[in-house]
Amino acid sequence: MLRLSRPWANTGLENGDPFGPDDCLLTEASEQEAAGESSRLMRWEVDRAIDGMLRREGHHLLQHPYPRRAKAASPDREGFLVRPRRGRENEADEDARQALRRMNEVTARVQELGEALDEPTALWPRLKAAWDRAEDEADPRMAEIVRQAREMSPILKSLREQIRRVLRRHRELTPLDRVQEMDRPAMRWLSHQPGRTIAERAGAEQRILAVVRNEDFDTLENRVANAYVHLAADAGREWLREHPTAKNTTRYKQVASFVKLCKAMAEELKTLGIGLATSDIQPNYVLMENHNYAAVREAWERLLRREKALDELWAWQAETWTDFSVLAVVLAIQDIDGAELIAQSPIRFRSEAVRGLWFDQDRPIAVFWLKRHSRVVEVMARPERPGTLLTAARAHVALRISDPMDHTAFPHSVAIWTPHAMERLDVPAAVSGALNRLTALQRRQAFQERLRHGLILTPGHNDPETAVATKDGVHVHAIAFDAEGESLMLGRQAIAQFLLSDLWGAK
């Protein structure tokens, strides 16, 4: 098994060295090797001499998740940041908080694809408009807590005025003139008291044991409401902390007002003696049938699922980054003068990510006709059969470029790498290493396969940067950028600049 720090690396990590936060957590392994928790990026077959016979053996390029703890085995990973937990963000390391913020922004850009799919015929223009808004840091991202601030505020206000209560029966010493009900234990108690009449048996204080009914607010539905307002307040504070420049926007004000409402309601429920529900409760009739309480339960469950899903998103950030990079490339091609979308893959967007993947699509995800260049461009995201050269380059995203007017010219590919690491990559070193990989592959060009040029898209960690290297007619661009604000704008411009370079020659 070959452990790789970078997808274009010629050598792996030293034996015994664990993956570190500046590594991309990639391995090459045969199907027989136990590689630990992973997702498959590419598959290919190699010929192996086994017992004197030539056999074909399957190999994989695998992506491993970031550990959910600072240290984890299979494969060994050490020194990684741990995701800040809800309600304890202030105790977390500042680097971890920033990493969570970057992850949330990347996730938001990918989730905007799901919203754009409401009108499939206008998918890419709608997604472009959403990303254009994301370039304005004063226009904060949509999130579950933003939707709940808008939808749940009137429901909580209504619930606050009509907190459900029950009358619970219990026995206590009650003045004679207030006795309304007695049960068998109360009558037995009375019969054991000295005296001949009830008044004598009531004693000097004229009290007897009787059944009384007192209001009790500590019901299951109110415990769920209490748990919800606590969780929603924590989620809202996290969102507000991530958008300090958006204080004058409607979304920010809605969330701030919602957090204030949740905190005030939490104090009131605590005063009423209401506890917190656990996440494994079984809903009662009120939680299922009462409109307000049912809405609270559903909102609470959505936040609980999001908290659980954050662990998975944190672990599989590299996969989400790849989806984000693919969308960025598609939008950049669409902006090329004269580009026409001629085919679009059906896209199935998930309600929750699976190992960082938010959507499934056929291959290619989009096909464009570039009239000015007389080229057809296919955007290949995780192709099932990437070809020998792309496999050797370990590029599981690519552009496939062909000239429909020249039947003698074979299509060629542009390798796109999407390396993701907890620590920011050295961009000049990355572009140099990828260029060496591509130039070495030029000597292995297959008869019907060409690989020309490369593009590296990597997180900028709020410090956007580009680098370009050229050798023997091959050039590689590396772009470090982020999913919001000026860094997103500069990254998209850099991708467009790369596409305007000499990529389109097919011979």
SULKA-V125322 format. One record per residue. N is the residue number from 0. RES is the residue in one letter. SS is DSSP state (H for helix, E for strand, C for the rest). PHI is phi in whole degrees, -180 to 180 (999 if undefined). Layout:
n-><N:N>
res-><RES:RES>
ss-><SS:SS>
phi-><PHI:PHI>
This chain:
n-><0:1:2:3:4:5:6:7:8:9:10:11:12:13:14:15:16:17:18:19:20:21:22:23:24:25:26:27:28:29:30:31:32:33:34:35:36:37:38:39:40:41:42:43:44:45:46:47:48:49:50:51:52:53:54:55:56:57:58:59:60:61:62:63:64:65:66:67:68:69:70:71:72:73:74:75:76:77:78:79:80:81:82:83:84:85:86:87:88:89:90:91:92:93:94:95:96:97:98:99:100:101:102:103:104:105:106:107:108:109:110:111:112:113:114:115:116:117:118:119:120:121:122:123:124:125:126:127:128:129:130:131:132:133:134:135:136:137:138:139:140:141:142:143:144:145:146:147:148:149:150:151:152:153:154:155:156:157:158:159:160:161:162:163:164:165:166:167:168:169:170:171:172:173:174:175:176:177:178:179:180:181:182:183:184:185:186:187:188:189:190:191:192:193:194:195:196:197:198:199:200:201:202:203:204:205:206:207:208:209:210:211:212:213:214:215:216:217:218:219:220:221:222:223:224:225:226:227:228:229:230:231:232:233:234:235:236:237:238:239:240:241:242:243:244:245:246:247:248:249:250:251:252:253:254:255:256:257:258:259:260:261:262:263:264:265:266:267:268:269:270:271:272:273:274:275:276:277:278:279:280:281:282:283:284:285:286:287:288:289:290:291:292:293:294:295:296:297:298:299:300:301:302:303:304:305:306:307:308:309:310:311:312:313:314:315:316:317:318:319:320:321:322:323:324:325:326:327:328:329:330:331:332:333:334:335:336:337:338:339:340:341:342:343:344:345:346:347:348:349:350:351:352:353:354:355:356:357:358:359:360:361:362:363:364:365:366:367:368:369:370:371:372:373:374:375:376:377:378:379:380:381:382:383:384:385:386:387:388:389:390:391:392:393:394:395:396:397:398:399:400:401:402:403:404:405:406:407:408:409:410:411:412:413:414:415:416:417:418:419:420:421:422:423:424:425:426:427:428:429:430:431:432:433:434:435:436:437:438:439:440:441:442:443:444:445:446:447:448:449:450:451:452:453:454:455:456:457:458:459:460:461:462:463:464:465:466:467:468:469:470:471:472:473:474:475:476:477:478:479:480:481:482:483:484:485:486:487:488:489:490:491:492:493:494:495:496:497:498:499:500:501:502:503:504:505:506>
res-><M:L:R:L:S:R:P:W:A:N:T:G:L:E:N:G:D:P:F:G:P:D:D:C:L:L:T:E:A:S:E:Q:E:A:A:G:E:S:S:R:L:M:R:W:E:V:D:R:A:I:D:G:M:L:R:R:E:G:H:H:L:L:Q:H:P:Y:P:R:R:A:K:A:A:S:P:D:R:E:G:F:L:V:R:P:R:R:G:R:E:N:E:A:D:E:D:A:R:Q:A:L:R:R:M:N:E:V:T:A:R:V:Q:E:L:G:E:A:L:D:E:P:T:A:L:W:P:R:L:K:A:A:W:D:R:A:E:D:E:A:D:P:R:M:A:E:I:V:R:Q:A:R:E:M:S:P:I:L:K:S:L:R:E:Q:I:R:R:V:L:R:R:H:R:E:L:T:P:L:D:R:V:Q:E:M:D:R:P:A:M:R:W:L:S:H:Q:P:G:R:T:I:A:E:R:A:G:A:E:Q:R:I:L:A:V:V:R:N:E:D:F:D:T:L:E:N:R:V:A:N:A:Y:V:H:L:A:A:D:A:G:R:E:W:L:R:E:H:P:T:A:K:N:T:T:R:Y:K:Q:V:A:S:F:V:K:L:C:K:A:M:A:E:E:L:K:T:L:G:I:G:L:A:T:S:D:I:Q:P:N:Y:V:L:M:E:N:H:N:Y:A:A:V:R:E:A:W:E:R:L:L:R:R:E:K:A:L:D:E:L:W:A:W:Q:A:E:T:W:T:D:F:S:V:L:A:V:V:L:A:I:Q:D:I:D:G:A:E:L:I:A:Q:S:P:I:R:F:R:S:E:A:V:R:G:L:W:F:D:Q:D:R:P:I:A:V:F:W:L:K:R:H:S:R:V:V:E:V:M:A:R:P:E:R:P:G:T:L:L:T:A:A:R:A:H:V:A:L:R:I:S:D:P:M:D:H:T:A:F:P:H:S:V:A:I:W:T:P:H:A:M:E:R:L:D:V:P:A:A:V:S:G:A:L:N:R:L:T:A:L:Q:R:R:Q:A:F:Q:E:R:L:R:H:G:L:I:L:T:P:G:H:N:D:P:E:T:A:V:A:T:K:D:G:V:H:V:H:A:I:A:F:D:A:E:G:E:S:L:M:L:G:R:Q:A:I:A:Q:F:L:L:S:D:L:W:G:A:K>
ss-><C:E:E:E:C:C:C:C:C:C:C:C:C:C:C:C:C:C:E:C:C:C:C:C:C:E:E:E:E:E:C:C:C:C:C:C:C:C:E:E:E:E:E:E:E:E:E:E:E:E:C:C:E:E:E:E:E:E:E:E:E:E:E:C:C:C:C:C:C:C:E:E:C:C:C:C:E:E:C:C:C:C:C:C:C:C:C:C:H:H:H:C:C:H:H:H:H:H:H:H:H:H:H:H:H:H:H:H:H:H:H:H:H:H:H:H:H:H:H:H:H:H:H:H:H:H:H:H:H:H:H:H:H:H:C:C:C:C:C:C:C:C:C:H:H:H:H:H:H:H:H:H:H:H:H:H:H:H:H:H:H:C:C:C:C:E:E:E:E:E:E:E:E:E:E:H:H:H:C:C:C:C:C:H:H:H:H:H:H:H:H:C:C:C:C:C:C:H:H:H:H:C:C:C:C:C:E:E:E:E:E:E:E:E:E:E:C:C:C:H:H:H:H:H:H:H:H:H:H:H:H:H:H:H:H:H:H:H:H:H:H:H:C:H:H:H:C:C:C:H:H:H:H:H:H:H:H:H:H:H:H:H:H:H:H:H:H:H:H:H:H:C:C:C:C:C:C:C:C:C:C:C:C:C:H:H:H:H:H:C:H:H:H:H:H:H:H:H:H:H:H:H:H:H:H:H:H:H:H:H:H:H:H:H:H:C:H:H:H:H:H:H:H:H:H:H:H:H:H:H:H:H:H:H:C:C:C:C:E:E:E:E:E:E:C:C:E:E:E:E:E:E:E:E:C:C:E:E:E:E:E:C:C:C:C:E:E:E:E:E:C:C:C:C:E:E:E:E:E:E:E:C:C:C:C:C:C:H:H:H:H:H:H:C:C:C:E:E:E:E:E:E:C:C:C:C:C:C:C:C:C:E:E:E:E:E:E:C:C:C:C:C:C:C:C:C:H:H:H:H:H:H:H:H:H:H:H:H:H:H:H:H:H:H:C:C:C:C:C:E:E:E:E:E:E:E:E:E:E:C:C:C:C:C:E:E:E:E:E:E:E:C:C:E:E:E:E:E:E:E:E:C:C:C:H:H:H:H:H:H:H:H:H:H:H:H:H:H:H:C:C:C:C:C:C:C:C>
phi-><999:-105:-94:-118:-84:-138:-65:-96:-64:-86:-129:-96:-67:-63:-58:92:-78:-79:-64:-117:-66:-97:-101:-94:58:-116:-138:-104:-146:-78:-66:-86:-87:-85:-104:84:-63:-167:-126:-87:-94:-146:-137:-152:-123:-129:-88:-126:-86:-124:55:77:-120:-85:-125:-91:-123:-76:-127:-129:-101:-115:-105:-99:-80:-68:-68:-80:-123:-65:-137:-151:-107:55:-81:-65:-138:-135:81:-87:-68:-108:-62:-62:-89:-58:85:-126:-62:-67:-85:-80:-66:-60:-63:-67:-64:-68:-64:-65:-64:-64:-62:-63:-70:-61:-61:-63:-66:-70:-65:-66:-63:-61:-69:-68:-70:-60:-128:-57:-70:-118:-56:-72:-61:-68:-66:-61:-62:-66:-71:-61:-66:-68:-71:-93:-65:-81:-109:-71:-69:-71:-154:-58:-70:-68:-62:-69:-61:-77:-86:-93:-57:-64:-69:-66:-63:-66:-65:-62:-83:-135:-60:-73:-133:-128:-97:-103:-89:-153:-104:-157:-68:-128:-56:-56:-74:-113:-70:-119:-153:-133:-111:-60:-60:-67:-69:-64:-61:-64:-68:-89:-83:-71:126:-100:-112:-64:-64:-66:-71:-72:76:-65:-87:53:-129:-133:-74:-144:-85:-125:-117:-119:-68:-135:-97:-82:-101:-60:-65:-74:-67:-65:-61:-66:-62:-66:-66:-65:-67:-66:-64:-64:-64:-66:-63:-62:-64:-62:-66:-82:-130:-68:-90:-109:-64:-96:-88:-64:-61:-61:-66:-62:-68:-62:-66:-66:-62:-63:-63:-65:-65:-65:-69:-62:-65:-65:-68:-66:-62:-79:78:-93:-86:-108:-77:-90:-72:-100:-68:-101:-59:-92:-61:-63:-67:-97:-110:-74:-57:-67:-68:-65:-65:-64:-61:-65:-65:-61:-65:-65:-68:-64:-65:-64:-63:-68:-67:-61:-60:-68:-63:-63:-67:-110:-59:-63:-70:-64:-62:-62:-60:-60:-65:-61:-64:-62:-67:-60:-65:-68:-66:-61:-80:-65:-60:89:-72:-129:-75:-109:-157:-140:-70:-61:-120:-109:-92:-91:-73:-138:-72:-115:53:83:-97:-96:-149:-110:-151:-75:-113:-77:-75:-156:-128:-120:-106:-98:-63:-66:-99:54:-134:-103:-119:-108:-94:-100:-111:52:-64:-72:-127:-70:99:-63:-74:-64:-64:-65:-79:58:-109:-96:-134:-160:-106:-110:-116:-138:-110:-69:-89:-117:-77:-92:-94:-83:-61:-129:-119:-115:-74:-125:-102:-128:-67:-131:-140:-65:-105:-66:-73:-77:-65:-60:-66:-64:-67:-68:-65:-67:-64:-60:-64:-68:-65:-65:-75:-61:-78:-110:-56:-80:-60:-115:-140:-129:-129:-130:72:-152:-135:-112:-118:-140:-60:-92:52:64:-139:-62:-158:-130:-149:-134:-138:-134:-158:53:79:-109:-128:-127:-107:-118:-129:-104:-153:-126:-102:-155:64:-62:-63:-65:-61:-66:-65:-64:-66:-67:-64:-61:-64:-62:-68:-85:-79:-80:-100:-93:-62:-107:-116>
